Amino acid sequence: QVQLVESGGGLVQAGGSLRLSCAASGSIFIINAMGWYRQAPGKQRELVAAITSGGSTNYADSVKGRFTISRDNAKNTVYLQMNSLKPEDTAVYYCNAHFGSGGRRVDYWGRGTLITVSS
C-alpha cells in the first residue's frame, strides 16, 4: 500500500503561483511514477504532469511552460510548481502514484486539494 498526502492548494489570482506537495509513504519502492491529475466541475479527471522513478517528465499541453513537476527522493515527495495560473486551471488536484502498466497498472490517489484561480 502507498499513502499520499497533498498540501498547498488554495485561492490565487490569475497570473499568480502556487506549489503543491505530495508526500508518499508506505511501499514506495514499488512506485514507477508519480504525478498530478486534476478534475474541474463537470469534466473528467485529466493528467497534468507526471515524473517517473528515472526522472522523465511529461506534461499536458495546456500547462507546458507554466507548470513544473519535480521530486525529492530523500523526502519521498513530489512537487508541482504552478506559475502564470489561469482561471481554467481551477480544479481539484490529485496526487497519483502507480506501478505496473496497461491492465496490470495499480493506482494510488491522494484525497485531492482544491485550487481556485480568480480572474
C-alpha positions as CSV (number, residue, x, y, z in Angstrom):
1,Q,0.0,0.0,0.0
2,V,1.0,3.6,-0.7
3,Q,-0.3,6.6,1.1
4,L,-0.3,10.0,-0.5
5,V,-0.8,13.3,1.3
6,E,-1.2,16.5,-0.7
7,S,-0.7,20.1,0.5
8,G,-0.5,23.6,-1.0
9,G,-3.9,24.3,-2.6
10,G,-5.9,27.4,-2.2
11,L,-7.1,30.6,-3.8
12,V,-4.9,32.6,-6.1
13,Q,-5.4,35.4,-8.6
14,A,-4.9,34.9,-12.3
15,G,-1.2,35.2,-13.1
16,G,-0.2,34.1,-9.6
17,S,1.7,31.0,-8.5
18,L,1.2,28.0,-6.2
19,R,3.2,25.0,-5.3
20,L,1.7,21.6,-4.5
21,S,3.4,19.0,-2.5
22,C,2.7,15.3,-2.3
23,A,4.4,13.2,0.3
24,A,4.4,9.4,-0.2
25,S,4.7,6.7,2.4
26,G,4.3,3.0,2.7
27,S,5.5,0.7,0.0
28,I,7.1,3.4,-2.1
29,F,9.7,1.1,-3.6
30,I,7.0,-0.3,-5.9
31,I,6.2,3.1,-7.5
32,N,7.0,3.5,-11.2
33,A,5.9,7.1,-11.5
34,M,4.1,9.8,-9.7
35,G,2.1,12.7,-11.0
36,W,-0.7,15.2,-10.7
37,Y,-4.2,15.0,-12.1
38,R,-7.0,17.5,-11.9
39,Q,-10.7,17.4,-12.2
40,A,-12.8,20.5,-12.9
41,P,-16.5,20.6,-12.2
42,G,-18.4,18.7,-14.9
43,K,-15.2,17.4,-16.5
44,Q,-13.2,14.2,-16.5
45,R,-10.1,13.8,-14.5
46,E,-7.0,14.6,-16.6
47,L,-3.3,14.2,-16.3
48,V,-1.5,17.4,-15.6
49,A,2.1,16.3,-15.1
50,A,4.0,13.1,-14.3
51,I,7.5,12.1,-13.3
52,T,9.0,8.6,-13.5
53,S,11.3,7.0,-11.0
54,G,14.1,7.8,-13.5
55,G,13.2,11.4,-13.6
56,S,11.5,11.6,-17.0
57,T,8.6,14.1,-17.1
58,N,5.6,14.7,-19.3
59,Y,3.0,17.5,-19.2
60,A,-0.4,18.2,-20.5
61,D,-0.2,20.7,-23.4
62,S,-2.3,23.1,-21.5
63,V,0.3,23.5,-18.8
64,K,3.6,23.2,-20.7
65,G,5.8,26.2,-20.0
66,R,3.8,27.1,-16.9
67,F,3.9,24.1,-14.6
68,T,7.0,22.2,-13.4
69,I,6.9,18.8,-11.7
70,S,9.9,17.7,-9.6
71,R,10.8,15.2,-6.9
72,D,12.8,15.0,-3.8
73,N,13.7,11.3,-3.4
74,A,15.1,11.8,0.1
75,K,11.8,13.1,1.3
76,N,9.7,10.9,-0.9
77,T,7.9,14.0,-2.1
78,V,6.8,15.2,-5.5
79,Y,6.1,18.9,-6.2
80,L,4.1,20.8,-8.8
81,Q,5.2,24.4,-9.2
82,M,2.4,26.3,-11.0
83,N,3.1,29.7,-12.5
84,S,1.0,32.0,-14.6
85,L,-2.1,30.4,-13.3
86,K,-5.3,30.9,-15.3
87,P,-9.0,30.6,-14.3
88,E,-9.2,27.5,-16.4
89,D,-6.7,25.9,-14.0
90,T,-9.4,25.9,-11.3
91,A,-9.9,22.3,-10.3
92,V,-9.3,19.7,-7.6
93,Y,-5.8,18.4,-8.0
94,Y,-5.0,14.9,-7.1
95,C,-1.6,13.3,-6.4
96,N,-1.2,9.9,-8.1
97,A,1.3,7.1,-7.7
98,H,1.3,3.9,-9.8
99,F,3.1,0.8,-10.6
100,G,2.6,-1.7,-13.4
101,S,1.2,-0.8,-16.8
102,G,-1.7,-1.5,-19.0
103,G,-4.2,-3.9,-17.5
104,R,-1.9,-4.5,-14.6
105,R,-1.5,-0.9,-13.6
106,V,-2.3,-0.2,-9.9
107,D,-3.1,3.4,-9.0
108,Y,-3.0,5.1,-5.6
109,W,-4.6,8.5,-5.1
110,G,-4.4,11.3,-2.6
111,R,-7.6,13.0,-1.3
112,G,-7.2,16.0,-3.6
113,T,-6.6,19.7,-2.9
114,L,-8.7,22.5,-4.4
115,I,-7.1,25.2,-6.4
116,T,-9.3,28.2,-7.3
117,V,-7.9,30.8,-9.7
118,S,-9.8,34.0,-9.7
119,S,-9.9,36.3,-12.7
